Amino acid sequence: MMVDVFDLVIFGGTGDLSRKKLLPALYAGFVAGRVAADSRIVLTSRSGLKGKVYDWLKGVFDESQPACAVEKDQLETFASMVQVLELGLTEGGDDWAALKAALDCDDDRPLVHFLAIPPGLFTSTCELLGEYGLNCDRARVVLEKPLGNDLASAQAINADVGKTFREDQTFRIDHYLGKEAVQNLLALRFSNILFEELWSGRTIDHIQITIAENQGVQGRAGFYEGTGAMRDMVQNHLLQLLCLVAMEPPARMDADSIRDEKLKVLKSLKPMTSAEIERNVVRGQYLAGAMNGQAVGSYAEDLELEHASHTETFVALKANIQNWRWAGVPFYLRTGKRLPDRFAEIVIQFKSVPHSPHPGWGDRINPNRFIIRLQPEDHLALRMMVKNHGAKAETLKEVEMNLDINGNDGMRLGPYLRLILDAARGDQSLFVHRDEVEHAWRWVDSIIEHWEKSEEPPESYQSGTWGPYEAHDLMTRDGREWFHETSGRKVAR
C-alpha cells in the first residue's frame, strides 16, 4: 500500500467544502495509512483560528463524520499536521511571507494548492502564488468548480491561471470522476470484450444519467441565484459522466489518452436549435411542499427573494452524440433539488428482444439494464430476465446480477481523497482538461442564451415530487420512462 507524503494548502481551509469534505477525507486517509504523518496541511482563512487546532478539528468531525472512528490519539497526531494561517487572497504581505516560510523545505515532496474558494479569487490567488515562488516545479494547483459562469469567463480563468501554472500543473477537479463506481465502469468497459461488443447503438436503446438531490438551496443564496442547475450540475458533473460512458477506448489508460477521448465526445454533442431546446430541454423551479412529512418552503422563500426569479433548480434534457457509435441513441440527463430521494445513477438500457418465442411471455420481458449507482453508495449491477424458479415455464422474473467486489482491504477511498492523492502524484487521468471545460461551456451556453432571450420562467414543481410534468413527458413521448432503483425496487414516476 502506497503511503503519500505531501504538502497541502487548502485556500478557504475553514470553509464549507474543507470542513464537510476535504478534512474528513484527509483524516480517513491518515487513519487508513494512505496519508503519511509527516505530511503538512495548511488551512488558509480570512480570520484565522481562535483556539487549538485539535478542538476545532474535533468540532468539524463531530458535524462531518469521516469514514472511520475519531480516536483521541489519532486526532492529536493529525492535528499536529495541520496549521491554520490568516491570509488575504487579493494582495501580498506578511501573511504570504508566513505561508512561504511554512512551506519552504529542501525536499522534493509534492506541494498541492487546493483552491476551495470562489472562482473570482482564482486569478489573484494564482498571481500571488507566483509572486511568492509557490508555483515551483513540485507545485500543483487544484481548481474547484464552478470554473467560470460561461465560456468567456472560463477562458479568462484558464488564461490567467496559465500565466502562473503550466497545464501539467493544473488540476480541474470534478469529484464525481473520483467515485469508485466510475472507476469500476472504466475497468469493466475496457478490460472485458463482452461490454465492448455491446456498447453501441446496435444493442443500446438509450442512456439515462440522473443526479437527484433532496435538499433545497438554503444557505447558498450568494452562489445559487443567477447560477442555477444548468451551470452548477449539467456543465460539469453530468457532461463528464456522459463523456465517460460514451468515450471510445483510449490507446492507453493515461491522462492524455483518456482526456483526448472525452474531448471527442464533447465535440460530437449535437448543438440544439431553438426549436430543439424548446422540445428537448426542461427547466424547473421548486415550489413549497413536503419532504419526509415536513412542510418546506419554495425556492424564493428559501432564499428570501423579494422578486421573481428565473433561476432553475431542475433540468432534464435529451442530448445526442453525432458519431458512428452513438448515432440514434438518446442520452437523457436529469438533475434537480427538492426531489423525493438523493441519488446519482447511470442507467444503460439495452434494446428489447426482437421477438418473444413463448406466447406466455408476452410483454413481460423487461429490457436488460446496466445500473451504475454513484451515490449514496457505489453499486454496479446487470438486470436480466430468468425463469421464475419452480413456477410455470411462461413465468419470468427480473433478477439483478451484482457486479460489486467488496474485499476486506479496509475502507474505500472517498472521491476527494483519491483525487488529492492523484494530484500529489501528478496523475491527471481523473481531472478535466481546459479544452473539455470550454467545449462543455460552449454547448451549455447556447441553451442558457436561448432561455435568456425567451424570458420564459422555469416550469414549477412541488417540493417532494420528481420535477415538472414536462420532464416526465420528455421521456413518455419517446415511449420511455425514467428509471431508479431503491432496494431493488423500481420506483414509479
C-alpha positions in Angstrom: 0.0 0.0 0.0 1.4 3.4 -1.0 1.7 6.0 1.8 1.8 9.5 0.4 3.9 12.3 1.8 3.0 15.8 0.5 2.3 19.4 1.5 -1.3 20.6 1.0 -2.5 24.1 1.2 -6.3 24.5 1.3 -7.3 28.0 0.4 -10.6 28.6 2.1 -9.5 26.0 4.6 -12.1 26.7 7.2 -15.0 27.0 4.7 -17.8 24.5 4.0 -16.0 22.4 1.4 -13.0 21.9 3.5 -14.9 21.2 6.7 -17.5 18.9 5.1 -15.5 17.0 2.5 -11.7 17.6 2.4 -10.7 17.4 6.0 -12.8 14.3 6.8 -11.4 12.6 3.7 -7.8 13.5 4.7 -8.3 12.3 8.2 -9.8 9.0 7.0 -6.8 8.7 4.6 -4.4 9.3 7.5 -6.1 6.6 9.7 -6.0 4.2 6.8 -2.3 4.7 6.3 -2.6 6.5 3.0 -1.5 9.9 4.2 1.8 10.0 6.0 2.1 11.6 9.4 4.9 13.9 8.2 2.7 15.5 5.5 1.8 19.1 6.2 -1.7 20.6 5.8 -2.0 24.3 5.8 -5.5 25.9 6.0 -5.9 29.5 5.0 -8.6 31.7 6.4 -9.6 35.3 6.3 -9.9 35.5 10.1 -7.5 32.8 11.2 -8.5 30.4 14.0 -9.3 31.1 17.7 -8.3 28.2 20.0 -6.5 25.0 19.5 -6.5 23.2 16.1 -7.3 19.9 17.9 -10.5 21.4 19.4 -11.6 22.9 16.1 -11.0 19.7 14.2 -13.0 17.7 16.8 -15.9 20.0 16.3 -15.5 19.7 12.5 -15.5 15.9 12.7 -18.5 15.8 15.1 -20.5 17.5 12.3 -19.0 15.9 9.2 -18.0 12.5 10.3 -15.1 10.8 8.5 -15.4 7.3 7.2 -13.7 6.0 10.3 -13.8 6.4 14.1 -12.3 9.5 15.5 -9.9 8.4 18.2 -8.1 10.9 20.6 -4.6 9.7 19.9 -5.0 9.7 16.1 -6.8 13.0 16.1 -3.9 14.5 18.2 -1.4 13.3 15.6 -3.5 14.5 12.7 -4.0 17.9 14.4 -0.2 18.3 14.7 0.0 18.0 10.9 -2.5 20.9 10.5 -1.6 24.6 10.6 -4.1 27.5 10.2 -2.9 30.8 8.7 -4.8 34.0 8.4 -4.4 35.0 4.7 -5.8 37.6 2.3 -6.2 36.5 -1.3 -6.1 39.8 -3.1 -2.7 41.3 -2.1 0.6 40.1 -0.7 2.1 41.0 2.7 3.4 39.4 5.9 0.8 36.7 5.8 2.0 35.5 2.4 5.6 35.6 3.6 4.5 33.4 6.6 2.9 30.9 4.1 6.1 30.7 2.1 8.1 30.2 5.3 5.7 27.4 6.4 6.2 25.5 3.1 9.9 26.1 2.4 11.9 23.0 2.6 14.8 21.3 0.8 13.0 18.1 -0.1 11.1 17.4 -3.3 7.7 16.4 -1.8 4.7 17.4 -3.9 3.0 20.7 -3.0 -0.7 20.9 -3.7 -2.6 24.1 -3.7 -6.4 23.4 -3.4 -8.5 26.4 -4.3 -11.7 25.8 -2.3 -12.7 29.4 -2.9 -15.0 31.3 -5.3 -13.7 31.4 -8.9 -13.5 35.1 -8.7 -10.4 34.7 -6.5 -8.6 32.1 -8.6 -6.7 34.8 -10.6 -5.4 36.9 -7.7 -4.6 33.8 -5.7 -2.5 32.2 -8.5 -0.8 35.5 -9.2 0.3 35.7 -5.5 1.4 32.1 -5.6 3.7 33.0 -8.5 4.9 36.2 -6.8 6.0 34.3 -3.7 7.6 31.5 -5.7 5.0 28.9 -4.7 4.5 27.7 -8.3 7.7 25.8 -8.4 8.0 22.5 -10.3 6.9 20.5 -7.3 3.6 22.5 -7.1 0.2 21.7 -8.5 -3.0 23.8 -8.3 -6.4 22.2 -7.9 -9.3 24.3 -9.2 -12.7 23.5 -7.6 -15.9 24.1 -9.6 -17.5 26.1 -10.9 -14.9 27.2 -13.4 -16.4 30.3 -14.6 -20.0 31.3 -15.4 -19.9 30.9 -19.1 -17.4 30.2 -21.9 -15.8 33.6 -21.8 -15.2 33.7 -18.1 -13.9 30.1 -18.2 -11.5 31.0 -20.9 -10.4 34.1 -18.9 -9.7 32.0 -15.8 -7.8 29.3 -17.7 -5.7 32.0 -19.3 -5.0 33.7 -16.0 -4.1 30.5 -14.2 -2.0 29.5 -17.2 0.2 32.6 -16.6 1.4 31.1 -13.3 0.9 27.3 -13.6 1.6 25.1 -16.6 -1.2 22.9 -17.9 0.5 19.8 -16.4 0.5 21.5 -13.0 -3.3 22.4 -13.3 -5.9 20.0 -11.9 -9.5 20.9 -12.6 -11.5 18.7 -10.2 -14.8 17.0 -10.6 -15.3 14.8 -7.6 -17.8 12.5 -9.4 -14.8 11.3 -11.5 -13.1 10.0 -8.3 -16.0 7.8 -7.2 -15.3 4.1 -7.0 -18.2 3.1 -9.3 -16.9 5.4 -12.1 -13.5 3.7 -11.8 -15.2 0.3 -12.0 -17.1 1.5 -15.1 -13.9 2.2 -16.9 -12.4 -1.1 -15.8 -15.4 -3.1 -16.9 -15.6 -1.3 -20.2 -12.0 -1.6 -21.2 -10.9 -4.9 -19.8 -13.8 -7.1 -20.9 -14.6 -7.7 -24.6 -18.2 -8.6 -23.6 -19.0 -5.0 -22.8 -17.2 -3.5 -25.8 -19.2 -5.7 -28.1 -22.5 -4.5 -26.5 -21.5 -0.8 -26.0 -23.1 0.9 -29.0 -26.3 1.8 -30.7 -26.6 -1.7 -32.2 -27.7 -3.0 -28.8 -28.3 0.0 -26.5 -31.7 1.8 -26.7 -30.9 4.8 -24.6 -28.9 6.0 -21.6 -30.1 7.9 -18.5 -27.9 9.9 -16.2 -29.5 11.3 -13.0 -28.2 13.3 -10.1 -31.1 13.9 -7.7 -30.9 15.9 -4.5 -33.5 16.1 -1.8 -32.2 19.3 -0.2 -33.1 22.8 -1.2 -30.8 25.8 -1.6 -30.9 27.3 1.9 -27.6 28.9 2.8 -26.4 29.2 -0.9 -28.1 32.4 -1.8 -24.8 34.1 -2.6 -23.9 31.4 -5.1 -27.1 29.8 -6.5 -29.3 32.7 -7.5 -28.3 33.5 -11.1 -26.3 30.3 -11.4 -28.8 27.5 -11.5 -28.7 23.8 -12.1 -27.5 24.0 -15.7 -24.3 25.8 -14.7 -24.0 24.1 -11.3 -24.5 20.5 -12.4 -25.0 19.9 -16.1 -22.0 21.7 -17.4 -19.6 19.7 -15.3 -20.9 16.6 -13.4 -23.5 15.4 -15.9 -21.5 16.1 -19.0 -18.4 14.5 -17.5 -20.3 11.3 -16.7 -21.7 11.3 -20.2 -18.2 11.5 -21.6 -17.0 8.5 -19.6 -20.0 6.4 -20.7 -19.7 7.4 -24.4 -15.9 7.7 -24.9 -14.0 5.4 -27.3 -11.4 3.0 -25.8 -8.3 5.0 -25.1 -5.0 3.8 -26.6 -3.6 3.8 -23.0 -5.2 4.4 -19.6 -3.1 7.5 -19.1 -4.3 11.1 -18.6 -3.7 12.4 -22.1 -5.4 9.4 -23.8 -8.4 9.5 -21.6 -8.9 13.2 -21.9 -8.5 13.1 -25.7 -11.3 10.6 -25.9 -13.6 12.6 -23.6 -12.9 15.7 -25.7 -14.0 13.9 -28.8 -17.4 13.2 -27.2 -17.9 16.8 -26.2 -17.0 17.9 -29.8 -19.6 15.3 -31.1 -22.5 16.7 -29.0 -25.2 17.9 -31.4 -25.8 21.6 -30.9 -29.5 22.3 -30.4 -31.6 24.8 -32.4 -34.1 27.0 -30.6 -36.9 24.6 -31.6 -34.9 21.6 -30.3 -34.2 23.4 -27.0 -37.9 24.1 -26.6 -38.7 20.4 -27.2 -35.8 18.6 -25.6 -34.8 20.7 -22.6 -37.0 21.2 -19.4 -36.1 23.5 -16.6 -38.0 23.9 -13.4 -38.0 25.7 -10.0 -39.4 24.1 -6.9 -42.4 25.4 -5.0 -43.4 24.8 -1.4 -44.3 21.2 -0.5 -43.5 18.5 1.9 -40.3 16.4 2.5 -40.5 13.4 4.8 -43.7 14.7 6.3 -42.4 18.2 7.0 -43.5 21.3 5.3 -40.8 23.1 3.3 -40.7 26.4 1.5 -40.3 27.4 -2.1 -37.1 28.4 -3.8 -38.0 32.1 -3.4 -38.8 31.6 0.3 -35.6 29.7 0.9 -33.5 32.5 -0.4 -35.8 35.2 0.9 -36.2 36.8 -2.5 -38.4 39.8 -2.9 -38.6 39.4 -6.7 -39.5 36.8 -9.2 -36.5 34.6 -10.2 -35.9 32.7 -13.4 -33.1 30.6 -11.8 -33.7 26.9 -12.4 -33.4 24.3 -9.7 -34.2 21.4 -12.1 -33.0 20.5 -15.6 -33.9 17.5 -17.7 -32.8 17.2 -21.3 -32.2 14.9 -24.2 -28.8 15.0 -25.9 -27.5 13.3 -29.0 -23.9 12.4 -29.9 -23.1 12.6 -33.6 -20.7 9.8 -34.2 -20.7 6.2 -35.5 -21.1 4.5 -32.2 -23.9 6.6 -30.7 -26.0 7.8 -33.7 -29.7 7.4 -32.9 -29.1 6.7 -29.1 -30.6 9.5 -26.9 -28.9 10.5 -23.7 -31.3 11.7 -21.1 -29.7 13.9 -18.4 -31.6 15.0 -15.3 -30.7 16.9 -12.1 -32.8 18.7 -9.5 -33.2 19.9 -6.0 -36.0 19.1 -3.5 -36.7 15.7 -5.2 -38.0 12.8 -3.2 -34.7 11.0 -3.0 -31.0 11.6 -3.1 -29.0 9.5 -5.6 -26.7 9.6 -8.6 -27.2 6.9 -11.2 -26.4 5.9 -14.8 -28.7 3.5 -16.5 -27.7 1.8 -19.7 -30.9 0.4 -21.1 -30.5 -2.2 -23.9 -33.0 -2.8 -26.7 -35.8 -5.2 -26.2 -35.6 -8.7 -27.6 -36.9 -8.6 -31.3 -39.3 -11.5 -30.8 -40.9 -13.3 -27.9 -40.7 -17.0 -28.7 -43.1 -18.1 -25.9 -46.7 -17.0 -26.2 -47.0 -16.8 -22.4 -44.2 -14.3 -22.0 -46.0 -11.6 -23.9 -44.9 -8.1 -22.8 -43.4 -9.4 -19.5 -39.9 -9.2 -20.8 -38.2 -6.1 -19.4 -35.2 -4.8 -21.3 -31.8 -5.6 -19.9 -30.2 -2.7 -17.9 -26.7 -2.0 -16.7 -27.0 0.1 -13.5 -24.1 2.3 -12.2 -25.0 3.9 -8.9 -22.6 6.6 -7.7 -24.4 7.8 -4.5 -25.5 7.4 -1.8 -23.5 4.1 -2.2 -21.4 2.7 -5.0 -23.1 -0.1 -6.9 -22.8 -1.9 -10.2 -25.4 -4.4 -11.5 -26.9 -6.1 -14.5 -30.6 -6.7 -14.6 -31.9 -9.5 -16.8 -34.8 -11.9 -17.2 -34.8 -15.5 -16.0 -37.5 -18.2 -15.4 -39.1 -17.9 -12.0 -37.8 -20.9 -10.2 -40.4 -23.6 -9.6 -43.2 -21.8 -11.5 -44.7 -22.4 -14.9 -42.5 -22.2 -18.0 -44.1 -18.9 -19.0 -43.4 -17.2 -15.7 -40.4 -14.8 -15.9 -38.9 -12.6 -13.3 -36.2 -9.9 -13.4 -33.1 -10.5 -11.4 -30.1 -8.5 -10.6 -26.5 -9.7 -11.1 -24.4 -7.8 -8.6 -21.0 -6.8 -10.0 -19.7 -5.2 -6.8 -16.4 -6.5 -5.5 -16.2 -5.7 -1.8 -12.9 -7.1 -0.5 -11.6 -7.0 3.0 -8.9 -4.4 2.2 -10.1 -1.7 4.6 -12.2 1.4 4.0 -12.7 2.6 0.4 -11.1 5.8 -0.6 -13.6 8.6 -0.9 -13.5 10.6 -4.2 -11.9 13.7 -2.7 -9.1 11.8 -1.0 -8.4 9.8 -4.2 -8.2 13.0 -6.3 -6.0 14.8 -3.8 -3.6 11.8 -3.8 -3.7 11.7 -7.6 -2.9 15.5 -7.7 0.0 14.9 -5.4 1.3 12.2 -7.6 0.9 14.4 -10.7 -1.7 12.0 -12.3 -4.3 14.0 -14.3 -6.3 11.0 -15.5 -9.4 11.9 -13.4 -9.1 15.6 -13.9 -10.6 17.8 -16.6 -8.5 19.5 -19.3 -9.1 23.1 -20.1 -10.4 22.2 -23.6 -13.1 19.9 -22.0 -14.3 22.8 -19.8 -14.5 25.2 -22.8 -16.3 22.8 -25.1 -18.8 21.9 -22.3 -19.5 25.6 -21.8 -19.9 26.2 -25.5 -22.7 23.6 -25.6 -24.4 24.7 -22.4 -24.2 28.4 -23.3 -26.4 28.1 -26.3 -29.2 26.7 -24.1 -28.8 29.4 -21.5 -28.7 32.1 -24.1 -32.0 30.8 -25.5 -33.6 30.9 -22.1 -32.4 34.4 -21.5 -33.7 35.6 -24.9 -37.1 33.9 -24.5 -37.6 35.4 -21.0 -39.9 32.4 -20.2 -39.8 31.5 -16.5 -39.0 27.9 -15.4 -41.8 25.4 -15.0 -42.9 25.0 -11.4 -42.8 21.7 -9.5 -43.8 21.0 -5.9 -41.1 20.1 -3.5 -41.0 16.4 -2.9 -42.0 15.5 -6.4 -39.9 14.4 -9.4 -39.8 17.7 -11.1 -42.1 19.3 -13.7 -44.5 17.1 -15.6 -42.7 18.2 -18.8 -39.7 16.2 -17.7 -42.0 13.1 -17.5 -43.3 14.0 -20.9 -39.8 14.3 -22.3 -39.5 10.5 -21.9 -43.0 9.3 -22.4 -43.4 10.9 -25.9 -40.4 8.7 -26.9 -42.1 5.6 -25.4 -39.7 5.5 -22.5 -39.7 6.3 -18.7 -37.3 7.4 -16.0 -35.8 4.6 -14.0 -34.5 4.5 -10.5 -33.5 1.7 -8.1 -34.2 1.7 -4.4 -33.6 -1.5 -2.5 -34.1 -3.5 -5.8 -37.5 -1.9 -6.4 -38.4 0.2 -9.4 -39.8 3.5 -8.2 -42.8 4.7 -10.2 -42.5 8.2 -11.6 
